[in-house]
Amino acid sequence: MDKTAIRDAATIIVLRDRATRPSVLMGQRGSSAAFMPNKFVFPGGAVDAVDATVPLAGTVDPRCRVNLKIDSALAPETLAAAAIRELWEETGLILGAKAAWPTPPQGWRGFGASGHMPNPSGLRFVFRAVTPAGEPRRFDARFFVVDAEQLTGDLDDFSGAEDELGHLHWVPMDEVRNLELPFITEVVLAEVRSRLPEATAPDEVPFFRNDDENRLVRWLGDKRPLG
């Protein structure tokens, strides 16, 4: 694998207690991680080829579909599936609907064994960013928000999580700056906060391209000038 290539990725921001004291689910990357060591991040990671093959128990929000398709070779459903899989792998939490799934592919077998199929209908696409040049890994990451009420099971039980993220916990948004965050995470959180308590898909989605220092931001879904 070419480690300098830009890989498609999906990240999921789970928002809890939206109308009272909002908090988000975050975990800490290990000190030996090649990408963002020791940083607190949202669950997420690279899209796997198998994510394009899984059946979904719901549909992607229409406005999100439009913005996800802009400048993307991947189907919106593939990106949404990747976000759901990463949430499952890194936290053990399920965004899905009860359904029989007798033959889930490798990478999704644990999810299927839970008696669910992935359901993207509650996801809202809110941000997109490409990792700047010079980093050991580069990703074209799509950030989704989902309300914690859309998940099944105990929201405080992370016993099914893999070991990639440590210190998984719900962080009140008014305390999140006390953590060691990547710059882009701070930017995304500011965008999410600006939309609270709104739960609808935004018409415009900021895209940090990082491919030309004079053209860092594009607004997906809008025709305003780059700047």
N, C-alpha and C positions, 0 to 999 in steps of 0.2 A: 504494500500500500504506500502511495506517495503521501508522506506526512505534510508536505507543503501544499497539497491540493486543498481547495475549499470544499468542504463536505456540507451537504444539506443537513440541517438539524432542527429539532423541535424542542421547545421548553414550555413547561406548564406552570402557571402561577395559580395556586389554589388560594382563594380568598374566603376567609371565614369571618362571620359576624360583620358583614358588609355595612349594615345599617346602624350599628352601635359603635363598637371599637374594632375596626377592621384589623385582621392579622393575616399574615401569609406564611405558607409552609416553606421552610428553608433547611438546608443541611450544609455541612462543612466538607469540602474536598480534602483529601489526605495530604500530608506534608510532602509525600513523594510523588504526587500526581504531576504529570508533565504539563497539564493545562490548568492554570489557576490554582496552584497549591495553596492550601490553608484558607481559601476564600469561602465565604458563605454564598450559596447559589440556590436557585430553584431547581427542582428535578428536571432533567433534560439530557439530550445527547443526540448523536448522529442518527439519521434515518437509516434503517436497514432495508435491504431489498425485499425482504419478506413482508414489510409493512404495506407494500402495494398489493398484496394478495389476500389480506384478511377481510372477511365479511364484517360489515358494520350493522349495528342494531338501530341506527338512527342516521339522520342526514346532517351534513355540515350546514351551518347557518348560511343562507343565500348571500348576504352581504360579505361574509367572511370568504365564501367561495370566490367571489369576484376579485377581492384583493389578494387572496392567496395565489391566484392564477397569474397575476402580473409578473412578468419576468421570471417565470418558474417553469422548469421542465417537469416538475412533479405534480401529480394530482393533489388537490386539496385534501382528499380523503386519505392519501398516503401520509401527508404531513400530520393530519389529526391523529391517525393511528399511531404514528411514531411518538407523539406527545403522550398518548394514553399508555403505550407500552413503557416508556421511560418512567412515568409516574408509578406504574405497577412495580417495575424492577427496583426503583430507588427508594420507594416508601412502603410498598405493600398495599397501597390503597387502590381501589377499583373505581374507575369511571366506566360503567357499563350497565347493561340491562340483563336481567335474568333470561337466559336462553340456553338451550342445549347446543353444544358445539363439539361434535364427536371427534373431529379430526383437525384440531388446531395445528399450525405448522410449528417447527422448532423456533424457539424464541417467544412463542405465545402459549406454550402448553400449560404453564402454571396458571396463566390467566384463564384459559379455557377450563381447566380443572376446577376453578372456583364456581363454575356454573353461570358464567357471564360471557357476553360478547361485547366488544368495545362500542360505546355509544358517544359520538362526537357532538351531539346536538346542543349540549350546554357550553361548548367551547366558544370563546370569542377571541379572534385574532386582533392583537393590539399593537404589535411592534415587530420589526425585523431588523437585524443587524448582522453585518459581516465582520468577523474578527480582523483587526488591523494587521497589515503585513508586518513580519518580524516575529510574530508569536510562534511557538513550537507546533501549535495546531491552529487551523483556521476553519471556521464554520460560517455558514449562511444560516443563521438561526431565526426561526419564526417563534414568537412568544405568544402563547395563548393564556387567557384568564378563564378560570372556571370557578363557580361558586361551590364551596365545600358541601352544600346541601345536595349537590348532584352526585356525590360519591356514596358508595354503599359501605356499611360496616362502621366500626369504631374509629373515629377520626384521630384518636390518640394512640392507636395501636399500630406500631411500626415493626412488629415482630416478623412480618413477612418480607421486610426489605432486604436487598442485597447490601454488601458492605461498601459500596462506592461512596456513599455520603454518611458522615457521622453527625452526631448532635442534631438529629432531626427534631425540629420543634416548631411550634406556631409562634411567630414573632409579631407583636403588635406593630403596626406600621409607624406609630409615633416613637418606636424604640429601635427600629431597624438600622438606623445610622450608627448605632453603637457597635454593630458587627463589622468585621472586615469584609467589605464588599468589593467586587470588581466595579470598575467605572461604569460599564454598560448596565450593570444591575441597578445602580443608583439612578441612571437615566430612565430605565424602564419603570422602576418604582414611582418615579415622579410622574410619569405618564399615567400610570394606573391610578395614583392618588388624585390626579386632576379630573378623572372621570367618575370618581365615587360620588354618590352611591349608584350611578347609572349601571345598568346591567345589559344594555343592548350593544350590538356590534357597532363599532365606530364606522362612519363613512370614510374616514381618512386614517391611514396607518403610517406612522413615520418609519422610514427605511434608511438606516445608517449604512451606506454602501461601502465606505472606506476603500474606494478604488481610485479616487482622485481627490487630493486634499482641498481642491477648490469646489468639489461637489460631494459633500459628505452626506447630505440629507435629501431624500426624495419623499414626497408624500404619496403613497399608494392610494388610488381612488380619487385623486384630485389632480388638477392640471396647473397648480401653482408652480412658480419657478423653483428650480433647485437652488439651495443656499446653505 
